[in-house]
Amino acid sequence: MKPFDVVILSSVEWGAAWQRHHAFAAQWARAGHRVFFVENTGAREPGLADLGRVTARLRRVLFGGSAPIHAPNGVAVLSPLVLPPTRRLFREINAALLTPRLVDQLHDRGLRPGPVVFAYLPTATTHALLAQLSPALVVFACVGNFAGLASPPPAHAAP
């Protein structure tokens, strides 16, 4: 099989506890595919408890961070600068400015047309990214039925 590009639109950071997102990225890279691991694009508005995580993300995005991200060979980790898709204005800013910037960063890192995309959060941000990436295949790796909840989070509503 000819190597192809894999984009993982993760719901966790690369430095989080090892999960299926990380295992899949490492396995695809070991198989010779180029992997672009996009850290969490958000699903809810951050609270005070998230201040450290948000600050660390901003440092990585704006200044390259204080510590390098260690990922296996063949895995490029991107820390996206996007707003949580919880408000209409945030979704509009993401779609108009921030997701195109992220797609440009992916292409700058060498992403080729028609990647295979694994998406973990069915948010408006994910849908905007998918529209701009024009993937050959999309796998929604969602383990939760967000739409089936009595009060689904607004970020998980269909665009």
TAPEGI-V170541 format. One record per residue. N is the residue number from 0. SS is DSSP state (A for helix, B for strand, O for the rest). PSI is psi as a letter, one per 20 degrees, with the letter a starting at -180 (NA if undefined). Layout:
n/ss/psi
N/SS/PSI
N/SS/PSI
//
This chain:
n/ss/psi
0/O/p
1/O/p
2/O/q
3/O/r
4/B/q
5/B/p
6/B/p
7/B/o
8/B/n
9/O/r
10/O/j
11/O/r
12/O/q
13/O/h
14/O/j
15/O/r
16/O/p
17/O/p
18/O/a
19/A/h
20/A/g
21/A/g
22/A/g
23/A/g
24/A/g
25/A/g
26/A/g
27/A/g
28/A/g
29/A/h
30/O/j
31/O/j
32/O/q
33/B/p
34/B/p
35/B/o
36/B/o
37/B/o
38/O/r
39/O/p
40/O/j
41/O/q
42/O/i
43/O/r
44/O/p
45/O/q
46/O/a
47/A/h
48/A/i
49/A/i
50/A/g
51/A/g
52/A/g
53/A/g
54/A/g
55/A/g
56/A/g
57/A/h
58/A/g
59/A/g
60/A/g
61/A/h
62/A/j
63/O/j
64/O/r
65/O/h
66/O/p
67/O/q
68/O/p
69/O/o
70/O/q
71/O/q
72/O/p
73/O/i
74/B/o
75/B/p
76/B/p
77/B/p
78/O/o
79/O/q
80/O/n
81/O/q
82/O/q
83/O/p
84/O/l
85/O/i
86/O/q
87/A/g
88/A/g
89/A/g
90/A/h
91/A/g
92/A/g
93/A/g
94/A/h
95/A/h
96/A/g
97/A/h
98/A/h
99/A/h
100/A/g
101/A/g
102/A/g
103/A/g
104/A/h
105/A/g
106/A/h
107/A/h
108/O/i
109/O/j
110/O/p
111/O/r
112/O/q
113/O/l
114/O/r
115/B/p
116/B/p
117/B/p
118/B/p
119/O/i
120/O/o
121/O/m
122/O/r
123/A/h
124/A/g
125/A/g
126/A/h
127/A/g
128/A/g
129/A/g
130/A/h
131/A/h
132/A/h
133/O/m
134/O/q
135/O/h
136/B/p
137/B/p
138/B/o
139/B/o
140/O/l
141/O/p
142/O/i
143/O/q
144/O/m
145/A/g
146/A/h
147/A/i
148/O/q
149/O/h
150/O/n
151/O/q
152/O/p
153/A/h
154/A/i
155/A/j
156/O/q
157/O/q
158/O/NA
//
